[in-house]
Amino acid sequence: MNNYFGCNFKQLINSYRVKYAKSLLDGDRCLVKDLFKESGFVSKSAFYTAFHKRMGITPLKYLATKSDGGMNL
């Protein structure tokens, strides 16, 4: 798995979870406070860490840039 995807299993799963969370945010289909549960994370801190690592910003900043129309991600 490491050779094929370039990451371990946990990182791969988290990348899919973050991608799903991003789609929820893009579609305004979930409250931010419930986002970590909806995207499969056990804790809010694990979600924020994974989101920031993958996207480079926090979920709230992502929403703010999306609202401003300045998405450069």
mmCIF file of the N, C-alpha and C atoms, coordinates in Angstrom:
data_MODEL
# 
_entry.id   MODEL 
# 
loop_
_atom_site.group_PDB 
_atom_site.id 
_atom_site.type_symbol 
_atom_site.label_atom_id 
_atom_site.label_alt_id 
_atom_site.label_comp_id 
_atom_site.label_asym_id 
_atom_site.label_entity_id 
_atom_site.label_seq_id 
_atom_site.pdbx_PDB_ins_code 
_atom_site.Cartn_x 
_atom_site.Cartn_y 
_atom_site.Cartn_z 
_atom_site.occupancy 
_atom_site.B_iso_or_equiv 
_atom_site.pdbx_formal_charge 
_atom_site.auth_seq_id 
_atom_site.auth_comp_id 
_atom_site.auth_asym_id 
_atom_site.auth_atom_id 
_atom_site.pdbx_PDB_model_num 
ATOM 1   N N  . MET A 1 1  ? 0.826   -1.182 0.000  1.00 0.00 ? 1  MET A N  1 
ATOM 2   C CA . MET A 1 1  ? 0.000   0.000  0.000  1.00 0.00 ? 1  MET A CA 1 
ATOM 3   C C  . MET A 1 1  ? 0.875   1.252  0.000  1.00 0.00 ? 1  MET A C  1 
ATOM 4   N N  . ASN A 1 2  ? 1.924   1.237  0.788  1.00 0.00 ? 2  ASN A N  1 
ATOM 5   C CA . ASN A 1 2  ? 2.811   2.405  0.852  1.00 0.00 ? 2  ASN A CA 1 
ATOM 6   C C  . ASN A 1 2  ? 3.410   2.723  -0.511 1.00 0.00 ? 2  ASN A C  1 
ATOM 7   N N  . ASN A 1 3  ? 3.818   1.706  -1.236 1.00 0.00 ? 3  ASN A N  1 
ATOM 8   C CA . ASN A 1 3  ? 4.426   1.916  -2.549 1.00 0.00 ? 3  ASN A CA 1 
ATOM 9   C C  . ASN A 1 3  ? 3.404   2.388  -3.585 1.00 0.00 ? 3  ASN A C  1 
ATOM 10  N N  . TYR A 1 4  ? 2.217   1.833  -3.545 1.00 0.00 ? 4  TYR A N  1 
ATOM 11  C CA . TYR A 1 4  ? 1.205   2.148  -4.548 1.00 0.00 ? 4  TYR A CA 1 
ATOM 12  C C  . TYR A 1 4  ? 0.606   3.540  -4.343 1.00 0.00 ? 4  TYR A C  1 
ATOM 13  N N  . PHE A 1 5  ? 0.196   3.856  -3.102 1.00 0.00 ? 5  PHE A N  1 
ATOM 14  C CA . PHE A 1 5  ? -0.460  5.124  -2.814 1.00 0.00 ? 5  PHE A CA 1 
ATOM 15  C C  . PHE A 1 5  ? 0.492   6.186  -2.268 1.00 0.00 ? 5  PHE A C  1 
ATOM 16  N N  . GLY A 1 6  ? 1.661   5.773  -1.811 1.00 0.00 ? 6  GLY A N  1 
ATOM 17  C CA . GLY A 1 6  ? 2.616   6.733  -1.257 1.00 0.00 ? 6  GLY A CA 1 
ATOM 18  C C  . GLY A 1 6  ? 2.283   7.176  0.153  1.00 0.00 ? 6  GLY A C  1 
ATOM 19  N N  . CYS A 1 7  ? 1.439   6.395  0.840  1.00 0.00 ? 7  CYS A N  1 
ATOM 20  C CA . CYS A 1 7  ? 1.085   6.708  2.228  1.00 0.00 ? 7  CYS A CA 1 
ATOM 21  C C  . CYS A 1 7  ? 0.622   5.425  2.902  1.00 0.00 ? 7  CYS A C  1 
ATOM 22  N N  . ASN A 1 8  ? 0.477   5.486  4.222  1.00 0.00 ? 8  ASN A N  1 
ATOM 23  C CA . ASN A 1 8  ? -0.005  4.305  4.929  1.00 0.00 ? 8  ASN A CA 1 
ATOM 24  C C  . ASN A 1 8  ? -1.538  4.262  4.909  1.00 0.00 ? 8  ASN A C  1 
ATOM 25  N N  . PHE A 1 9  ? -2.097  3.200  5.438  1.00 0.00 ? 9  PHE A N  1 
ATOM 26  C CA . PHE A 1 9  ? -3.552  2.992  5.390  1.00 0.00 ? 9  PHE A CA 1 
ATOM 27  C C  . PHE A 1 9  ? -4.313  4.113  6.087  1.00 0.00 ? 9  PHE A C  1 
ATOM 28  N N  . LYS A 1 10 ? -3.867  4.501  7.259  1.00 0.00 ? 10 LYS A N  1 
ATOM 29  C CA . LYS A 1 10 ? -4.535  5.556  8.022  1.00 0.00 ? 10 LYS A CA 1 
ATOM 30  C C  . LYS A 1 10 ? -4.541  6.874  7.245  1.00 0.00 ? 10 LYS A C  1 
ATOM 31  N N  . GLN A 1 11 ? -3.428  7.218  6.630  1.00 0.00 ? 11 GLN A N  1 
ATOM 32  C CA . GLN A 1 11 ? -3.352  8.452  5.850  1.00 0.00 ? 11 GLN A CA 1 
ATOM 33  C C  . GLN A 1 11 ? -4.273  8.390  4.634  1.00 0.00 ? 11 GLN A C  1 
ATOM 34  N N  . LEU A 1 12 ? -4.346  7.234  4.008  1.00 0.00 ? 12 LEU A N  1 
ATOM 35  C CA . LEU A 1 12 ? -5.220  7.064  2.852  1.00 0.00 ? 12 LEU A CA 1 
ATOM 36  C C  . LEU A 1 12 ? -6.688  7.247  3.246  1.00 0.00 ? 12 LEU A C  1 
ATOM 37  N N  . ILE A 1 13 ? -7.100  6.588  4.312  1.00 0.00 ? 13 ILE A N  1 
ATOM 38  C CA . ILE A 1 13 ? -8.481  6.699  4.785  1.00 0.00 ? 13 ILE A CA 1 
ATOM 39  C C  . ILE A 1 13 ? -8.797  8.146  5.165  1.00 0.00 ? 13 ILE A C  1 
ATOM 40  N N  . ASN A 1 14 ? -7.875  8.790  5.875  1.00 0.00 ? 14 ASN A N  1 
ATOM 41  C CA . ASN A 1 14 ? -8.098  10.183 6.281  1.00 0.00 ? 14 ASN A CA 1 
ATOM 42  C C  . ASN A 1 14 ? -8.198  11.108 5.073  1.00 0.00 ? 14 ASN A C  1 
ATOM 43  N N  . SER A 1 15 ? -7.453  10.832 4.023  1.00 0.00 ? 15 SER A N  1 
ATOM 44  C CA . SER A 1 15 ? -7.545  11.681 2.832  1.00 0.00 ? 15 SER A CA 1 
ATOM 45  C C  . SER A 1 15 ? -8.934  11.564 2.200  1.00 0.00 ? 15 SER A C  1 
ATOM 46  N N  . TYR A 1 16 ? -9.497  10.356 2.187  1.00 0.00 ? 16 TYR A N  1 
ATOM 47  C CA . TYR A 1 16 ? -10.857 10.193 1.677  1.00 0.00 ? 16 TYR A CA 1 
ATOM 48  C C  . TYR A 1 16 ? -11.875 10.863 2.592  1.00 0.00 ? 16 TYR A C  1 
ATOM 49  N N  . ARG A 1 17 ? -11.671 10.785 3.891  1.00 0.00 ? 17 ARG A N  1 
ATOM 50  C CA . ARG A 1 17 ? -12.573 11.440 4.841  1.00 0.00 ? 17 ARG A CA 1 
ATOM 51  C C  . ARG A 1 17 ? -12.546 12.948 4.676  1.00 0.00 ? 17 ARG A C  1 
ATOM 52  N N  . VAL A 1 18 ? -11.352 13.506 4.508  1.00 0.00 ? 18 VAL A N  1 
ATOM 53  C CA . VAL A 1 18 ? -11.225 14.953 4.316  1.00 0.00 ? 18 VAL A CA 1 
ATOM 54  C C  . VAL A 1 18 ? -11.869 15.368 2.992  1.00 0.00 ? 18 VAL A C  1 
ATOM 55  N N  . LYS A 1 19 ? -11.678 14.577 1.965  1.00 0.00 ? 19 LYS A N  1 
ATOM 56  C CA . LYS A 1 19 ? -12.299 14.875 0.670  1.00 0.00 ? 19 LYS A CA 1 
ATOM 57  C C  . LYS A 1 19 ? -13.821 14.891 0.809  1.00 0.00 ? 19 LYS A C  1 
ATOM 58  N N  . TYR A 1 20 ? -14.360 13.945 1.559  1.00 0.00 ? 20 TYR A N  1 
ATOM 59  C CA . TYR A 1 20 ? -15.803 13.895 1.789  1.00 0.00 ? 20 TYR A CA 1 
ATOM 60  C C  . TYR A 1 20 ? -16.253 15.102 2.619  1.00 0.00 ? 20 TYR A C  1 
ATOM 61  N N  . ALA A 1 21 ? -15.495 15.442 3.646  1.00 0.00 ? 21 ALA A N  1 
ATOM 62  C CA . ALA A 1 21 ? -15.825 16.606 4.476  1.00 0.00 ? 21 ALA A CA 1 
ATOM 63  C C  . ALA A 1 21 ? -15.831 17.877 3.636  1.00 0.00 ? 21 ALA A C  1 
ATOM 64  N N  . LYS A 1 22 ? -14.870 17.995 2.752  1.00 0.00 ? 22 LYS A N  1 
ATOM 65  C CA . LYS A 1 22 ? -14.795 19.159 1.850  1.00 0.00 ? 22 LYS A CA 1 
ATOM 66  C C  . LYS A 1 22 ? -16.039 19.211 0.963  1.00 0.00 ? 22 LYS A C  1 
ATOM 67  N N  . SER A 1 23 ? -16.488 18.069 0.476  1.00 0.00 ? 23 SER A N  1 
ATOM 68  C CA . SER A 1 23 ? -17.692 18.060 -0.356 1.00 0.00 ? 23 SER A CA 1 
ATOM 69  C C  . SER A 1 23 ? -18.923 18.455 0.454  1.00 0.00 ? 23 SER A C  1 
ATOM 70  N N  . LEU A 1 24 ? -18.968 18.060 1.729  1.00 0.00 ? 24 LEU A N  1 
ATOM 71  C CA . LEU A 1 24 ? -20.066 18.483 2.594  1.00 0.00 ? 24 LEU A CA 1 
ATOM 72  C C  . LEU A 1 24 ? -20.043 19.990 2.800  1.00 0.00 ? 24 LEU A C  1 
ATOM 73  N N  . LEU A 1 25 ? -18.851 20.541 3.000  1.00 0.00 ? 25 LEU A N  1 
ATOM 74  C CA . LEU A 1 25 ? -18.725 21.987 3.171  1.00 0.00 ? 25 LEU A CA 1 
ATOM 75  C C  . LEU A 1 25 ? -19.090 22.728 1.880  1.00 0.00 ? 25 LEU A C  1 
ATOM 76  N N  . ASP A 1 26 ? -18.668 22.202 0.759  1.00 0.00 ? 26 ASP A N  1 
ATOM 77  C CA . ASP A 1 26 ? -18.962 22.847 -0.524 1.00 0.00 ? 26 ASP A CA 1 
ATOM 78  C C  . ASP A 1 26 ? -20.456 22.863 -0.817 1.00 0.00 ? 26 ASP A C  1 
ATOM 79  N N  . GLY A 1 27 ? -21.145 21.834 -0.378 1.00 0.00 ? 27 GLY A N  1 
ATOM 80  C CA . GLY A 1 27 ? -22.577 21.741 -0.638 1.00 0.00 ? 27 GLY A CA 1 
ATOM 81  C C  . GLY A 1 27 ? -23.442 22.273 0.481  1.00 0.00 ? 27 GLY A C  1 
ATOM 82  N N  . ASP A 1 28 ? -22.812 22.828 1.519  1.00 0.00 ? 28 ASP A N  1 
ATOM 83  C CA . ASP A 1 28 ? -23.556 23.343 2.682  1.00 0.00 ? 28 ASP A CA 1 
ATOM 84  C C  . ASP A 1 28 ? -24.527 22.304 3.235  1.00 0.00 ? 28 ASP A C  1 
ATOM 85  N N  . ARG A 1 29 ? -24.077 21.042 3.280  1.00 0.00 ? 29 ARG A N  1 
ATOM 86  C CA . ARG A 1 29 ? -24.942 19.947 3.719  1.00 0.00 ? 29 ARG A CA 1 
ATOM 87  C C  . ARG A 1 29 ? -24.709 19.519 5.149  1.00 0.00 ? 29 ARG A C  1 
ATOM 88  N N  . CYS A 1 30 ? -23.845 20.244 5.878  1.00 0.00 ? 30 CYS A N  1 
ATOM 89  C CA . CYS A 1 30 ? -23.525 19.806 7.230  1.00 0.00 ? 30 CYS A CA 1 
ATOM 90  C C  . CYS A 1 30 ? -23.049 21.002 8.051  1.00 0.00 ? 30 CYS A C  1 
ATOM 91  N N  . LEU A 1 31 ? -23.420 21.027 9.318  1.00 0.00 ? 31 LEU A N  1 
ATOM 92  C CA . LEU A 1 31 ? -22.912 22.049 10.221 1.00 0.00 ? 31 LEU A CA 1 
ATOM 93  C C  . LEU A 1 31 ? -21.457 21.737 10.548 1.00 0.00 ? 31 LEU A C  1 
ATOM 94  N N  . VAL A 1 32 ? -20.650 22.769 10.720 1.00 0.00 ? 32 VAL A N  1 
ATOM 95  C CA . VAL A 1 32 ? -19.229 22.570 10.996 1.00 0.00 ? 32 VAL A CA 1 
ATOM 96  C C  . VAL A 1 32 ? -19.031 21.779 12.280 1.00 0.00 ? 32 VAL A C  1 
ATOM 97  N N  . LYS A 1 33 ? -19.870 22.022 13.274 1.00 0.00 ? 33 LYS A N  1 
ATOM 98  C CA . LYS A 1 33 ? -19.710 21.318 14.550 1.00 0.00 ? 33 LYS A CA 1 
ATOM 99  C C  . LYS A 1 33 ? -19.961 19.818 14.434 1.00 0.00 ? 33 LYS A C  1 
ATOM 100 N N  . ASP A 1 34 ? -20.710 19.386 13.432 1.00 0.00 ? 34 ASP A N  1 
ATOM 101 C CA . ASP A 1 34 ? -21.000 17.967 13.222 1.00 0.00 ? 34 ASP A CA 1 
ATOM 102 C C  . ASP A 1 34 ? -20.152 17.339 12.125 1.00 0.00 ? 34 ASP A C  1 
ATOM 103 N N  . LEU A 1 35 ? -19.331 18.141 11.494 1.00 0.00 ? 35 LEU A N  1 
ATOM 104 C CA . LEU A 1 35 ? -18.588 17.695 10.325 1.00 0.00 ? 35 LEU A CA 1 
ATOM 105 C C  . LEU A 1 35 ? -17.651 16.526 10.620 1.00 0.00 ? 35 LEU A C  1 
ATOM 106 N N  . PHE A 1 36 ? -16.982 16.554 11.761 1.00 0.00 ? 36 PHE A N  1 
ATOM 107 C CA . PHE A 1 36 ? -16.033 15.478 12.069 1.00 0.00 ? 36 PHE A CA 1 
ATOM 108 C C  . PHE A 1 36 ? -16.742 14.133 12.179 1.00 0.00 ? 36 PHE A C  1 
ATOM 109 N N  . LYS A 1 37 ? -17.936 14.112 12.750 1.00 0.00 ? 37 LYS A N  1 
ATOM 110 C CA . LYS A 1 37 ? -18.691 12.857 12.861 1.00 0.00 ? 37 LYS A CA 1 
ATOM 111 C C  . LYS A 1 37 ? -19.197 12.396 11.503 1.00 0.00 ? 37 LYS A C  1 
ATOM 112 N N  . GLU A 1 38 ? -19.740 13.325 10.741 1.00 0.00 ? 38 GLU A N  1 
ATOM 113 C CA . GLU A 1 38 ? -20.301 12.994 9.433  1.00 0.00 ? 38 GLU A CA 1 
ATOM 114 C C  . GLU A 1 38 ? -19.254 12.449 8.477  1.00 0.00 ? 38 GLU A C  1 
ATOM 115 N N  . SER A 1 39 ? -18.003 12.883 8.646  1.00 0.00 ? 39 SER A N  1 
ATOM 116 C CA . SER A 1 39 ? -16.952 12.432 7.734  1.00 0.00 ? 39 SER A CA 1 
ATOM 117 C C  . SER A 1 39 ? -16.151 11.257 8.287  1.00 0.00 ? 39 SER A C  1 
ATOM 118 N N  . GLY A 1 40 ? -16.568 10.711 9.433  1.00 0.00 ? 40 GLY A N  1 
ATOM 119 C CA . GLY A 1 40 ? -15.991 9.467  9.915  1.00 0.00 ? 40 GLY A CA 1 
ATOM 120 C C  . GLY A 1 40 ? -14.865 9.585  10.920 1.00 0.00 ? 40 GLY A C  1 
ATOM 121 N N  . PHE A 1 41 ? -14.605 10.785 11.428 1.00 0.00 ? 41 PHE A N  1 
ATOM 122 C CA . PHE A 1 41 ? -13.556 10.953 12.429 1.00 0.00 ? 41 PHE A CA 1 
ATOM 123 C C  . PHE A 1 41 ? -14.136 10.740 13.823 1.00 0.00 ? 41 PHE A C  1 
ATOM 124 N N  . VAL A 1 42 ? -13.312 10.228 14.725 1.00 0.00 ? 42 VAL A N  1 
ATOM 125 C CA . VAL A 1 42 ? -13.749 9.946  16.086 1.00 0.00 ? 42 VAL A CA 1 
ATOM 126 C C  . VAL A 1 42 ? -13.735 11.212 16.931 1.00 0.00 ? 42 VAL A C  1 
ATOM 127 N N  . SER A 1 43 ? -12.787 12.102 16.670 1.00 0.00 ? 43 SER A N  1 
ATOM 128 C CA . SER A 1 43 ? -12.691 13.319 17.466 1.00 0.00 ? 43 SER A CA 1 
ATOM 129 C C  . SER A 1 43 ? -12.530 14.541 16.571 1.00 0.00 ? 43 SER A C  1 
ATOM 130 N N  . LYS A 1 44 ? -12.927 15.659 17.132 1.00 0.00 ? 44 LYS A N  1 
ATOM 131 C CA . LYS A 1 44 ? -12.811 16.928 16.417 1.00 0.00 ? 44 LYS A CA 1 
ATOM 132 C C  . LYS A 1 44 ? -11.350 17.286 16.173 1.00 0.00 ? 44 LYS A C  1 
ATOM 133 N N  . SER A 1 45 ? -10.490 17.021 17.155 1.00 0.00 ? 45 SER A N  1 
ATOM 134 C CA . SER A 1 45 ? -9.071  17.370 17.008 1.00 0.00 ? 45 SER A CA 1 
ATOM 135 C C  . SER A 1 45 ? -8.406  16.540 15.907 1.00 0.00 ? 45 SER A C  1 
ATOM 136 N N  . ALA A 1 46 ? -8.746  15.260 15.812 1.00 0.00 ? 46 ALA A N  1 
ATOM 137 C CA . ALA A 1 46 ? -8.185  14.427 14.739 1.00 0.00 ? 46 ALA A CA 1 
ATOM 138 C C  . ALA A 1 46 ? -8.656  14.930 13.377 1.00 0.00 ? 46 ALA A C  1 
ATOM 139 N N  . PHE A 1 47 ? -9.908  15.345 13.303 1.00 0.00 ? 47 PHE A N  1 
ATOM 140 C CA . PHE A 1 47 ? -10.442 15.882 12.062 1.00 0.00 ? 47 PHE A CA 1 
ATOM 141 C C  . PHE A 1 47 ? -9.731  17.174 11.657 1.00 0.00 ? 47 PHE A C  1 
ATOM 142 N N  . TYR A 1 48 ? -9.611  18.103 12.596 1.00 0.00 ? 48 TYR A N  1 
ATOM 143 C CA . TYR A 1 48 ? -8.959  19.377 12.289 1.00 0.00 ? 48 TYR A CA 1 
ATOM 144 C C  . TYR A 1 48 ? -7.504  19.163 11.864 1.00 0.00 ? 48 TYR A C  1 
ATOM 145 N N  . THR A 1 49 ? -6.809  18.254 12.528 1.00 0.00 ? 49 THR A N  1 
ATOM 146 C CA . THR A 1 49 ? -5.416  17.966 12.173 1.00 0.00 ? 49 THR A CA 1 
ATOM 147 C C  . THR A 1 49 ? -5.326  17.397 10.763 1.00 0.00 ? 49 THR A C  1 
ATOM 148 N N  . ALA A 1 50 ? -6.169  16.420 10.448 1.00 0.00 ? 50 ALA A N  1 
ATOM 149 C CA . ALA A 1 50 ? -6.146  15.804 9.124  1.00 0.00 ? 50 ALA A CA 1 
ATOM 150 C C  . ALA A 1 50 ? -6.562  16.796 8.038  1.00 0.00 ? 50 ALA A C  1 
ATOM 151 N N  . PHE A 1 51 ? -7.573  17.602 8.311  1.00 0.00 ? 51 PHE A N  1 
ATOM 152 C CA . PHE A 1 51 ? -8.035  18.584 7.330  1.00 0.00 ? 51 PHE A CA 1 
ATOM 153 C C  . PHE A 1 51 ? -6.939  19.603 7.052  1.00 0.00 ? 51 PHE A C  1 
ATOM 154 N N  . HIS A 1 52 ? -6.321  20.098 8.108  1.00 0.00 ? 52 HIS A N  1 
ATOM 155 C CA . HIS A 1 52 ? -5.265  21.102 7.943  1.00 0.00 ? 52 HIS A CA 1 
ATOM 156 C C  . HIS A 1 52 ? -4.060  20.521 7.207  1.00 0.00 ? 52 HIS A C  1 
ATOM 157 N N  . LYS A 1 53 ? -3.719  19.282 7.508  1.00 0.00 ? 53 LYS A N  1 
ATOM 158 C CA . LYS A 1 53 ? -2.575  18.640 6.853  1.00 0.00 ? 53 LYS A CA 1 
ATOM 159 C C  . LYS A 1 53 ? -2.832  18.467 5.361  1.00 0.00 ? 53 LYS A C  1 
ATOM 160 N N  . ARG A 1 54 ? -4.048  18.100 5.001  1.00 0.00 ? 54 ARG A N  1 
ATOM 161 C CA . ARG A 1 54 ? -4.379  17.847 3.590  1.00 0.00 ? 54 ARG A CA 1 
ATOM 162 C C  . ARG A 1 54 ? -4.675  19.137 2.825  1.00 0.00 ? 54 ARG A C  1 
ATOM 163 N N  . MET A 1 55 ? -5.410  20.064 3.440  1.00 0.00 ? 55 MET A N  1 
ATOM 164 C CA . MET A 1 55 ? -5.860  21.259 2.727  1.00 0.00 ? 55 MET A CA 1 
ATOM 165 C C  . MET A 1 55 ? -4.965  22.481 2.961  1.00 0.00 ? 55 MET A C  1 
ATOM 166 N N  . GLY A 1 56 ? -4.197  22.466 4.048  1.00 0.00 ? 56 GLY A N  1 
ATOM 167 C CA . GLY A 1 56 ? -3.328  23.606 4.337  1.00 0.00 ? 56 GLY A CA 1 
ATOM 168 C C  . GLY A 1 56 ? -4.002  24.707 5.124  1.00 0.00 ? 56 GLY A C  1 
ATOM 169 N N  . ILE A 1 57 ? -5.291  24.561 5.384  1.00 0.00 ? 57 ILE A N  1 
ATOM 170 C CA . ILE A 1 57 ? -6.042  25.511 6.197  1.00 0.00 ? 57 ILE A CA 1 
ATOM 171 C C  . ILE A 1 57 ? -7.059  24.753 7.040  1.00 0.00 ? 57 ILE A C  1 
ATOM 172 N N  . THR A 1 58 ? -7.613  25.422 8.045  1.00 0.00 ? 58 THR A N  1 
ATOM 173 C CA . THR A 1 58 ? -8.626  24.790 8.887  1.00 0.00 ? 58 THR A CA 1 
ATOM 174 C C  . THR A 1 58 ? -9.968  24.778 8.156  1.00 0.00 ? 58 THR A C  1 
ATOM 175 N N  . PRO A 1 59 ? -10.903 23.943 8.610  1.00 0.00 ? 59 PRO A N  1 
ATOM 176 C CA . PRO A 1 59 ? -12.226 23.922 7.984  1.00 0.00 ? 59 PRO A CA 1 
ATOM 177 C C  . PRO A 1 59 ? -12.929 25.285 8.034  1.00 0.00 ? 59 PRO A C  1 
ATOM 178 N N  . LEU A 1 60 ? -12.779 26.002 9.122  1.00 0.00 ? 60 LEU A N  1 
ATOM 179 C CA . LEU A 1 60 ? -13.423 27.313 9.225  1.00 0.00 ? 60 LEU A CA 1 
ATOM 180 C C  . LEU A 1 60 ? -12.821 28.312 8.246  1.00 0.00 ? 60 LEU A C  1 
ATOM 181 N N  . LYS A 1 61 ? -11.502 28.276 8.084  1.00 0.00 ? 61 LYS A N  1 
ATOM 182 C CA . LYS A 1 61 ? -10.867 29.154 7.090  1.00 0.00 ? 61 LYS A CA 1 
ATOM 183 C C  . LYS A 1 61 ? -11.296 28.754 5.685  1.00 0.00 ? 61 LYS A C  1 
ATOM 184 N N  . TYR A 1 62 ? -11.437 27.461 5.461  1.00 0.00 ? 62 TYR A N  1 
ATOM 185 C CA . TYR A 1 62 ? -11.906 26.983 4.161  1.00 0.00 ? 62 TYR A CA 1 
ATOM 186 C C  . TYR A 1 62 ? -13.289 27.559 3.865  1.00 0.00 ? 62 TYR A C  1 
ATOM 187 N N  . LEU A 1 63 ? -14.172 27.507 4.844  1.00 0.00 ? 63 LEU A N  1 
ATOM 188 C CA . LEU A 1 63 ? -15.506 28.067 4.667  1.00 0.00 ? 63 LEU A CA 1 
ATOM 189 C C  . LEU A 1 63 ? -15.453 29.565 4.408  1.00 0.00 ? 63 LEU A C  1 
ATOM 190 N N  . ALA A 1 64 ? -14.588 30.267 5.142  1.00 0.00 ? 64 ALA A N  1 
ATOM 191 C CA . ALA A 1 64 ? -14.471 31.711 4.977  1.00 0.00 ? 64 ALA A CA 1 
ATOM 192 C C  . ALA A 1 64 ? -13.981 32.064 3.578  1.00 0.00 ? 64 ALA A C  1 
ATOM 193 N N  . THR A 1 65 ? -12.999 31.331 3.072  1.00 0.00 ? 65 THR A N  1 
ATOM 194 C CA . THR A 1 65 ? -12.496 31.631 1.731  1.00 0.00 ? 65 THR A CA 1 
ATOM 195 C C  . THR A 1 65 ? -13.524 31.255 0.674  1.00 0.00 ? 65 THR A C  1 
ATOM 196 N N  . LYS A 1 66 ? -14.282 30.202 0.940  1.00 0.00 ? 66 LYS A N  1 
ATOM 197 C CA . LYS A 1 66 ? -15.338 29.802 0.026  1.00 0.00 ? 66 LYS A CA 1 
ATOM 198 C C  . LYS A 1 66 ? -16.432 30.885 -0.032 1.00 0.00 ? 66 LYS A C  1 
ATOM 199 N N  . SER A 1 67 ? -16.769 31.437 1.127  1.00 0.00 ? 67 SER A N  1 
ATOM 200 C CA . SER A 1 67 ? -17.786 32.481 1.203  1.00 0.00 ? 67 SER A CA 1 
ATOM 201 C C  . SER A 1 67 ? -17.336 33.757 0.516  1.00 0.00 ? 67 SER A C  1 
ATOM 202 N N  . ASP A 1 68 ? -16.027 34.044 0.598  1.00 0.00 ? 68 ASP A N  1 
ATOM 203 C CA . ASP A 1 68 ? -15.486 35.244 -0.019 1.00 0.00 ? 68 ASP A CA 1 
ATOM 204 C C  . ASP A 1 68 ? -15.332 35.098 -1.521 1.00 0.00 ? 68 ASP A C  1 
ATOM 205 N N  . GLY A 1 69 ? -15.473 33.881 -2.018 1.00 0.00 ? 69 GLY A N  1 
ATOM 206 C CA . GLY A 1 69 ? -15.286 33.647 -3.437 1.00 0.00 ? 69 GLY A CA 1 
ATOM 207 C C  . GLY A 1 69 ? -13.827 33.606 -3.850 1.00 0.00 ? 69 GLY A C  1 
ATOM 208 N N  . GLY A 1 70 ? -12.925 33.546 -2.865 1.00 0.00 ? 70 GLY A N  1 
ATOM 209 C CA . GLY A 1 70 ? -11.502 33.565 -3.156 1.00 0.00 ? 70 GLY A CA 1 
ATOM 210 C C  . GLY A 1 70 ? -10.845 32.222 -3.035 1.00 0.00 ? 70 GLY A C  1 
ATOM 211 N N  . MET A 1 71 ? -11.486 31.191 -3.524 1.00 0.00 ? 71 MET A N  1 
ATOM 212 C CA . MET A 1 71 ? -10.920 29.856 -3.412 1.00 0.00 ? 71 MET A CA 1 
ATOM 213 C C  . MET A 1 71 ? -9.741  29.686 -4.365 1.00 0.00 ? 71 MET A C  1 
ATOM 214 N N  . ASN A 1 72 ? -8.575  29.529 -3.793 1.00 0.00 ? 72 ASN A N  1 
ATOM 215 C CA . ASN A 1 72 ? -7.382  29.274 -4.596 1.00 0.00 ? 72 ASN A CA 1 
ATOM 216 C C  . ASN A 1 72 ? -6.793  27.921 -4.258 1.00 0.00 ? 72 ASN A C  1 
ATOM 217 N N  . LEU A 1 73 ? -7.598  27.005 -3.773 1.00 0.00 ? 73 LEU A N  1 
ATOM 218 C CA . LEU A 1 73 ? -7.096  25.691 -3.355 1.00 0.00 ? 73 LEU A CA 1 
ATOM 219 C C  . LEU A 1 73 ? -7.186  24.708 -4.475 1.00 0.00 ? 73 LEU A C  1 
# 
